[in-house]
Amino acid sequence: MVRVDEGERGTVMKAARKVLIAGAGGVGRAVGLILRETSEEPLDLTLGDAREDVAQRAAEWIRRGSRGPGEVTSFRLPSDGQDDDFRSALSSSDLLLDCLPGREAPRMAELARDHGLHYANLTEHVAETDRIRRLAEGAQTGFILQTGLAPGVVDVLGHGLLQRCCADWGVESAEALGMRVGALPLNAVAPHYYAFTWSPIGVATEYLKDTHVLEKGVHRRRQALEGIQPMVLHGVCYEEAYTSGGVADLPEALEGRVETLDYKTLRYPGHWRWVREQVETLVSDGTPAEERPVELLRRMERVVPREELDVVVLYAFVQGRDCRGILRRREVVRRIEGRKVGLHALSAIQVTTASGLAESARLLLAGRCRGVVLQSQIAPEEYLAGPFVAPVYDTADVLKAPPA
């Protein structure tokens, strides 16, 4: 497809860029809708899913829900290898957006590298991210990793807030940088005080894998489900706990500049106690560590429902002493509900996750990135003021210097 631009020199035909979306679930279809509705350039979208009917319905849903130009097509994504349809989609695309489960990320990234595509993913999986960093080393195209909500937007926000505070306070380092995110149902009941609003296996995995932190300026690992503390944001009480992946590469990038750095997940009070009871039972029953995410998922799915009415709570803070020795703290708090995009209503977790991925797609298609790009390497000012992230997170001006 092409778009026609009228200008002083006559008609200019601009070819559509081609984006392949692997995974046509909630986030895959949401990012397709957002890109088609918001992008300033025409895009042809191709959606692939293990179930061809799911891919077809997602493509039709995007076509019906968006007024943007460009074709929207679909195909069945094979569980391994490449068939003719997949090979054709790869060879004709400019960018691969990976919305598949995290275990598939190295496979998708390798295919993107072999076919000369830009690539971006959402996964919070640390081991898979490390594999992609190795296989994409020296690539001529861009690979933006862990670029959803958390990891993703919250890490760019936290890093940008640190930079802004150091500049304003006239210092080179800070005492603490913290990031908190909760993807929550609007309502929750005992005993679990939760409902699934995003990938259940993603939830179970982040509850069991280690996280990375800075403690006394040193990069360390901490077990998930530790560090449980109450927190009040805008008058609502939550509980925070360590979970895996949400901190992205910031501990590695900021070692020596921040004394304490961590990411925690927010839940309603009572949830973490219930989850720890389930995990302790798995351990006492002798369930091998590699099988615990699936077993925890099975236990949770027996009693935890799925919910479409959701909210995303995001909090980032920096604390430190300015050049005069005065202790200061700066915070950003956001409470984001679902919203309408085009003709469709998206949930809070769809719009927050997909907008981060769409912003990375913009940077990649603009040719801003080459090789692996981690969250600490994304320019916060441009990203947070971008056309996809800023309207959702209200971050267009969040890093501007305060009035003198």
N, C-alpha and C positions, 0 to 999 in steps of 0.2 A: 504494500500500500504506500501511497505518497500523500503528502500534504502540499497544497498550493499556497504560496505566500505572495501577496501582491506588494510590489514596491515601486520605487521611482524608475527602476531599470526594467520593469516588466515582470513577467511571471517566472518564479523560481520553483523548480520541482525538488522537494526535499525527500529523500528516501527514508522509509521507516527503519528504525533500528529493530533488531529481532532479539527477543528475550525468551529464553526457555525456563519455565518454572517446573522444577521437579517436586512433585507432591501437590495434590489438588485438594487437600483438606482445608480446615478453617483458615489457616494463615496463608496457604498457597493461593487460594481463591481471593483472599482479602488483598494481598499484595498486588495481584493482577488487576483487581478493581481499582485500587488506589493509583497504580501507575497509569492505567488507561484514563482515569478521570482527571488526574492532576498534572501529568507530565506535559511539559511545554513542547515536546517534540513527538511526532507520531511513532507509535510502537506497535509492532506485530508480536503478539503473545502466543506461545505454544505451551500448553499444560500437559504434563505427563503424570500418570498415576498407575500403580500396580493394577487397579481396577479400571478398565477402560470406560465403564459407565459412569464412574465417579469423575473422571477427567472430562467426559463429554458434558455432564451436567454442570460442572464448574465453568467450562468454557461458555456454555449457553447462559449461565447466571451472570457472568461478566458482560457478555454482549447485551443482555437485556437491561443490565443495571447501570451502564455507563454510556455517556454521549461522546466519548473520545474516539478519535480515528484509529484505524489499524485493524488488522485481522486478528481473530482469536480462534485458535484451532486446538485440537487435543489428540492424544495418542496413548496407547498402553505402554507403560514403562516396565521393561522386563526386570525381574528380581535380581538377575545377574547377567553379565555379558551385554551385548548389543544386537538388536535385530535391525532390520532395514529401516523401520520407522524411527527408532531411536537414533540410529546412525545419521539419518537424514536430518533430524531435528538438531543434532549436535553440529553437524557440518554447516548448517545454514544459519546458526545463531551467533550473536555477538556476546551474549551474557547468559550464564547459568545461575539462577537463584535456587538454592538448595533448601527446600522446606520439608525434607524427609527426616525421619528419626536420626538422631546423632550417630548411630552406628554406621549409617550409610555415607557419612560425610567424606571420609577418605576416598571412597570409590567415586563419588561425584566429582570431587576435586581433581582426582587423577584424570578423569575423562575430560574435564574442562581444560586441564593442562595439555593433554594429548591433542585436543581439537583446537587449541589456540583461543579459548574463550576466557573472558573475565568470569569471576566466580565470587559469590557471597553466600554465607550460610548463617544459621541461627543457633547452632548447637552450643549447649553449656558443657559438653563433654570435654574434659581436659586432655585425656590420652589421644583422642581422635584429632583434636586441634594440634597437638604436638606432631602427629604424623603428617598432617597437611603442611605444617611449617617446613618440614623436611622435604617433602616431595615437590613443593612449589618453589623451593629456593632457586633463584635465578630466572624465574618465569618472566616472559616479556609482557604478559597480561597481568591484571590486578586480581588479588585474592584477599578480599576483606572478610575476616573471620569473626564469628561470635557477634553478630550485628543486629540483634533483635532488641529486646527490652532489657533483660539482665541475664547474661551479659549483653552489652550493647549500649543503648542510649544512656543508661545510668552511669556507665563507666566514663563515657565521653563527658557527661555533665560533671561528674566528680573530679575528673582531671582538669577540666576547664575552670571549675570553681577554685581548685587549688592554685592554678596559675594566676587567676584574678586576685585572689587573696594575697598571695605573695607579692604581687605588684603593688597592690594598694597598701599593704602593711610595710613595705620596704624591707622584706626579708627573703631568704632563699629556701626556707624549709618551714614545715608546720608540725605541730604536735600530733594531730589526728586528722585523718580523712575517712569518713564512713559513708557507706551507701546501703540503702534499705529499699526493698521492693516487696510489695504484696499483691499477688493476683488472687483476688478474693471474691467469693459469692457475696451478694448483697445481704443475704440471710444465712445463718448457720445454726445447727442444733446439736445438742449433746448426743453421743459422747465425743464425737470427733471434731465438732465445730468447723466443718469444712465442706466444700463441694468442689468437684473438679471443674475448672474453667479452661484448662488447657491440657496438653498431653499427659495422661495419667502415668505412663512409663517415665516421662521426663520428671514428674514429681517424685516418683519412687527412687529414681536414680540420684537426683540431687540430694535426697534425704540420707543417702548412704555413702557417697563418695567424699573424700577429704576435700577441704577447701584450703586456699592459700591466703596468708595474711602477712602483715608486717607487725612484729612485736619488738619494741625497743630498737626499731630501725632495721631488724634482721628478718629476712624472708623465712617463714616457717609454714608448716602444714598443721591444720587443726581438723579434728573429726567433725563431721556434720552432726547436727542436733546438740552441739555444745553451745555455751554462751547464751543461754536462754535468759532474757531480761524483759521486763515490761517497758512499754514506750507509749507515750500519749502524743498524738498528732491531731491538731485541730479538734481537740476535745474527745477523741476516740481512743480507747485503750487497745493496744495490740501487744503481742509478744514477739520478740525477735530471736532468731537462732541462726547459727552458721549452717549454710548449705553449700553445695559444690557449684563451682563454675561461674557464679555471678560476678566475680571480681575481675574476670578476664586476665590481662597481662599486667595490671597495674602494680602488684607487689614486685614483680621483676623490674619494671620500668622505673619505679619510684623508690627503690631501696636506697637508703641513705638520705633521702629528702623528707621522709615522713616517719615519725616515731611509731605510730599505730595506724594501720590501714586494714580495713576489713569490709566484707559484704555480708549482710544477713537478710534472710527472708522474713517477712512479716506475716503473722497469722493471728486469728482471734484467740484470746486467752482460752487455754484448755487444750488446744490442738496439739501442741508439742508434747505435752504429757501423754496424750493418747498415742501418738506416733512412737514415742520412745518405748511404751509398753509393748507395741507390736514388734519393734526391732529386738527388744530384749528377749521376747519369746522366740524369735527366729534364732538368736544366738544360743539360747539355752537348749533349743531343740537340735542343735548341731547342724543347721543349714549352712552349707558352704558359702563363703563370702561372695563368690561369683554368681550364686543363685539367689541371693537375698533381694536384689531389686525386683525380680519377677515374682518372688514369693510375697514380698511386701505389697506389690501391686495387687496380687490376688486377694490378699487380706483387706486392702483398702476398698477394692471394687465391690466386695460383698456388702459393704455398709455405707460407703461414701457415694452420694449421687453425683450426676453431672448437672450443671446449672448454666443457663444462658444469661441470667441477670447477674452481671458482675461489675466489679470496680477494680481499678489498679491504683494502688497507693505508692508513691515514689518519694523518697527522702534522701537528700545528700547534705553533708555538712563538712566544714573545715574548721578546725580550732587550732589556735596558735598565738604566739606573742608577737606583737608588732615591734618595730625598731626601737620603740621607747620602753619595751618590756611590759606593755599592757596586754592582758589576756583577752583575745577576741574570738568570736565564733560567728560564722555566717552559714545560713541554712537555705535550702530550697525544698519546698514541699509542694507536691501536686497530688490531687485526687481526680482521676480521669474515669469517666463513665463512657459507655458505648455511644456511638454517633452514627449519623447517616452519611454515607458516601455515595454519590450518585443517587440511584433509586433504591439502594439497599441499606439496611441497618446492620452495622458491625458491632460486635461486642467490644468491651474495653480491652480485653487481651488481644483480640484480633487487630484493632486499630493501633494499639501501642507497639505491638511486635512488628506488624507489617510496615508501619511508617518508618521504623529504623532501617529495615531491609530496603525499602524503596529509596531512602536517602542514600544508602550505600550504592544502590543501582545507579542513581544519578551521577555520583562521583566516578564510578567505573566507566559509564558510557561517555562521560566527558573527557576520558583519558587522563584523569588526575592521579591514577595509581598504577604502580608496576610492582610485581612481586607480592609477597605477603604483607598485608597491612593489618596491624593489631589495633586494639582500641586506644592505646596510648599514643598511636601515631596519626590519629585522625585529628585534623584541626578543629578544636571545639567551636570556635566562633562561627565558622562556615557551616558546620554540620548542624548545630543547634538552631541556627537561623534559617536553615534550608526549607524549601517549600513543602516537604513531607513531614518533617519532625516538628517544626515550629508551631503549626496550627494545632497539633495534637497535644503537645507538651507545654505550650505557651512559653517558649524559651527564646524567642527572637531577641529579647533584650536582657536575658538573664546574666550575661557576662559583661555587660557594659559597665564602665567605671562609674561609681556613685558620684553624685554632685560634690564638688569641692566645698 
